[in-house]
Amino acid sequence: MSGCLSSHLPVPQSNPAPLTWIRPRSGERCRVIDWTCGCRSVVYELCSAGGQFFIRRTVQGANRTVAETSRGREGETRKLWTALLTGRAR
């Protein structure tokens, strides 16, 4: 999209690997490393907190919801992030 600076997720490939989404930890501060564009109704962020990494999903709108993947090592979480950005995971 014109004017957008962040990534947009492609159409999912056939049978994308499902990611497991859980409730976020409340009140925890994290560092956002990478993110998808906020012009879409769902925004994803690659985050780090306490030496662990995870992906946060925010569904924007009147009924805003936030969910996260489980915490993991950087390498494993970056593989999930890449799969998400290439349509191989959802």
C-alpha positions as CSV (number, residue, x, y, z in Angstrom):
1,M,0.0,0.0,0.0
2,S,1.2,3.5,-0.8
3,G,2.4,5.4,2.2
4,C,2.8,2.4,4.4
5,L,6.3,1.7,5.9
6,S,5.8,-1.6,7.7
7,S,5.2,-5.1,6.4
8,H,1.7,-6.4,5.3
9,L,0.9,-10.1,5.7
10,P,0.4,-11.9,2.4
11,V,-2.6,-14.1,1.7
12,P,-2.0,-17.3,3.7
13,Q,-0.6,-20.2,1.8
14,S,-2.7,-23.3,1.6
15,N,-2.9,-24.9,5.1
16,P,-0.8,-22.4,7.1
17,A,0.5,-23.7,10.4
18,P,-1.8,-22.5,13.2
19,L,-0.2,-20.5,15.9
20,T,-1.5,-20.9,19.4
21,W,-2.7,-17.6,20.9
22,I,-3.0,-17.1,24.7
23,R,-4.0,-14.2,26.9
24,P,-1.2,-11.6,27.3
25,R,0.5,-11.1,30.6
26,S,-0.9,-7.9,32.2
27,G,1.2,-5.0,33.1
28,E,4.4,-6.4,31.6
29,R,6.7,-4.1,29.7
30,C,8.2,-5.4,26.5
31,R,10.4,-4.2,23.6
32,V,8.7,-4.3,20.2
33,I,11.4,-5.4,17.7
34,D,9.3,-5.5,14.5
35,W,5.7,-5.1,13.5
36,T,3.2,-5.2,10.7
37,C,1.4,-2.2,9.3
38,G,-1.3,-0.5,11.4
39,C,-3.5,0.1,8.4
40,R,-4.9,-3.4,8.7
41,S,-7.5,-4.6,11.1
42,V,-5.0,-7.1,12.7
43,V,-1.5,-6.0,13.7
44,Y,1.3,-8.3,14.7
45,E,4.4,-7.4,16.7
46,L,7.6,-9.3,17.4
47,C,8.4,-8.7,21.1
48,S,11.0,-9.3,23.7
49,A,10.6,-9.3,27.5
50,G,12.9,-10.7,30.2
51,G,15.1,-12.4,27.7
52,Q,12.3,-14.3,26.0
53,F,10.6,-13.6,22.7
54,F,7.0,-13.8,21.6
55,I,4.5,-12.5,18.9
56,R,1.7,-10.3,19.9
57,R,-1.5,-10.1,17.8
58,T,-3.9,-7.1,18.2
59,V,-7.3,-7.1,16.5
60,Q,-8.2,-3.4,16.2
61,G,-11.7,-1.9,16.3
62,A,-14.5,-1.5,18.8
63,N,-13.9,-4.9,20.4
64,R,-10.1,-4.7,20.5
65,T,-8.5,-7.9,21.5
66,V,-4.8,-8.8,22.2
67,A,-3.2,-12.2,22.3
68,E,0.3,-13.6,22.4
69,T,2.2,-16.7,21.5
70,S,4.0,-18.5,24.3
71,R,7.4,-17.2,25.2
72,G,10.5,-18.8,23.6
73,R,14.1,-18.4,22.5
74,E,14.9,-15.7,20.0
75,G,15.8,-18.1,17.2
76,E,12.6,-20.1,17.5
77,T,10.4,-17.1,17.7
78,R,12.0,-15.4,14.7
79,K,11.3,-18.6,12.7
80,L,7.6,-18.2,13.7
81,W,7.7,-14.5,12.8
82,T,9.2,-15.3,9.3
83,A,6.5,-18.0,8.8
84,L,3.9,-15.4,9.7
85,L,5.3,-12.8,7.3
86,T,5.5,-15.3,4.5
87,G,2.0,-16.7,4.8
88,R,3.1,-20.1,6.1
89,A,1.6,-19.5,9.6
90,R,-1.5,-17.8,11.1
